[in-house]
Amino acid sequence: MLDTPIDLDRYMRLALDQAQAARALNEVPVGAIVVDADGRVIAAEHNRRQSAADPTAHAEILALRQAAASRNDWRLDGCTLFVTLEPCPMCAGAIVNARIATVVYGCPDPKAGAAGTLLNLCDDPRLNHRAQIIPGVLAAECAKILSDFFQQQRAAGKK
């Protein structure tokens, strides 16, 4: 696990780059990357729910799929997921099933956070796998891109 503040910030900035890519597509700006135990980025994705017309096309799900394909294995043991917004229950379930070692997220999600805010599926001792959770990395920057996006959407009369 990469645990120095510099590493965490550096990788979260890559996830923020993905969030910007989502925003450019008028998607909710959430970005995710997967880093292997050697520090290599093996997946980088962003939300695509609107463009893919797919309710499961969250940044985390897409990044987990890409990482599994790069390893040719669904088990992502030793990998770290960086995501700009706290994972929802669907994504947290996928994180557990993929055997992700650590989840680093930017800002909490008070409406759907399943990595510590509303519930913690990623670290539930009743499940067969648990991931370490590191919240709040570049939280202000991660929250700002989301709040700016939703403010723009409201100003345009969108839901």
C-alpha positions in Angstrom: 0.0 0.0 0.0 1.2 3.5 -0.9 0.7 5.5 2.3 2.8 8.6 2.1 0.8 11.8 1.7 2.7 12.6 -1.5 1.7 9.3 -3.0 -1.9 9.6 -1.9 -2.2 13.2 -3.3 -0.4 12.3 -6.5 -2.7 9.3 -7.2 -5.9 11.3 -6.2 -4.9 14.0 -8.6 -5.0 11.3 -11.4 -8.5 10.4 -10.2 -9.4 14.1 -10.3 -8.2 14.2 -13.9 -10.7 11.4 -14.6 -13.4 13.4 -12.9 -12.6 16.3 -15.2 -12.9 14.0 -18.2 -16.4 13.0 -16.9 -17.4 16.6 -16.5 -16.3 17.4 -20.0 -18.8 14.7 -21.1 -21.5 16.2 -18.9 -21.3 13.2 -16.6 -21.3 13.5 -12.8 -17.6 14.2 -12.3 -16.3 11.2 -10.4 -13.0 9.6 -11.3 -11.3 6.5 -10.2 -7.9 4.8 -10.7 -6.6 1.4 -9.6 -2.9 1.2 -8.5 -1.2 -2.2 -8.1 1.2 -3.0 -5.3 4.2 -1.8 -7.3 2.6 1.6 -7.7 1.6 1.2 -11.4 -1.7 2.6 -12.5 -3.5 -0.3 -14.1 -6.9 1.4 -14.6 -8.2 4.9 -15.0 -11.9 5.6 -15.5 -14.7 8.1 -14.9 -18.5 8.0 -14.7 -20.3 7.1 -17.9 -23.9 6.5 -16.8 -25.4 9.0 -19.2 -23.2 8.3 -22.2 -23.5 4.5 -21.8 -27.1 4.6 -20.7 -26.0 2.2 -18.0 -26.9 2.5 -14.3 -23.8 0.5 -13.3 -21.3 2.6 -15.3 -19.9 4.3 -12.1 -16.2 5.2 -12.2 -15.3 2.5 -9.7 -17.1 -0.3 -11.5 -15.4 0.7 -14.8 -12.0 1.0 -13.2 -12.4 -2.4 -11.5 -13.3 -4.0 -14.8 -10.3 -2.4 -16.5 -8.0 -3.5 -13.8 -9.2 -7.0 -13.8 -8.8 -7.1 -17.6 -5.2 -5.8 -17.3 -4.4 -8.5 -14.8 -6.5 -11.2 -16.5 -7.9 -12.0 -13.1 -10.9 -10.8 -11.2 -8.9 -10.8 -7.9 -7.3 -7.5 -7.4 -5.4 -8.5 -4.2 -2.8 -5.9 -3.2 -4.4 -3.1 -5.3 -5.5 0.3 -4.2 -8.6 2.1 -5.5 -8.5 5.9 -5.5 -11.9 7.5 -6.1 -12.9 11.2 -5.8 -16.2 10.4 -4.1 -17.0 7.8 -1.4 -18.2 4.6 -3.0 -22.0 3.8 -3.1 -23.3 0.4 -1.9 -23.1 -1.1 -5.4 -19.4 0.0 -5.8 -18.6 -1.0 -2.3 -19.9 -4.5 -3.0 -17.8 -4.7 -6.1 -14.8 -3.6 -4.2 -15.2 -6.4 -1.6 -15.8 -8.9 -4.4 -12.7 -7.8 -6.3 -10.6 -8.2 -3.1 -9.3 -4.6 -3.3 -6.8 -4.1 -0.4 -7.3 -0.3 0.1 -9.8 2.3 -0.8 -8.7 5.9 -0.8 -11.5 8.4 -1.4 -11.7 12.2 -1.6 -15.0 13.5 -0.3 -17.7 11.7 1.7 -21.1 11.0 0.2 -23.8 11.9 2.8 -26.6 10.4 0.6 -25.0 7.1 -0.5 -21.6 6.6 1.1 -21.0 3.0 1.8 -17.3 3.3 2.9 -18.0 4.8 6.3 -20.6 7.6 6.0 -23.9 5.8 5.9 -22.6 2.3 6.3 -19.3 0.5 5.7 -19.6 -2.4 3.4 -15.8 -2.2 2.6 -14.9 -3.0 6.2 -17.8 -5.2 7.4 -16.4 -8.1 9.5 -19.4 -10.2 8.4 -18.2 -10.3 4.8 -15.4 -12.5 3.5 -13.1 -9.6 2.6 -12.4 -6.2 4.1 -10.6 -3.2 2.6 -8.7 -0.6 4.5 -10.4 2.8 4.1 -8.5 6.1 3.8 -11.0 9.0 3.6 -10.6 12.7 2.9 -7.6 12.8 0.5 -7.9 16.1 -1.4 -11.4 16.3 -0.1 -12.0 20.0 -0.8 -10.9 19.6 -4.4 -13.0 16.5 -4.9 -16.1 18.2 -3.3 -15.6 21.4 -5.4 -15.7 19.7 -8.8 -19.0 18.0 -7.7 -20.6 21.1 -6.2 -19.6 23.2 -9.2 -21.1 20.6 -11.6 -24.4 20.4 -9.7 -24.7 24.2 -9.3 -24.2 24.4 -13.1 -26.9 21.7 -13.7 -29.4 23.5 -11.4 -28.7 26.8 -13.2 -29.5 25.1 -16.5 -32.7 23.7 -15.1 -31.6 20.1 -15.0 -32.2 17.6 -12.2 
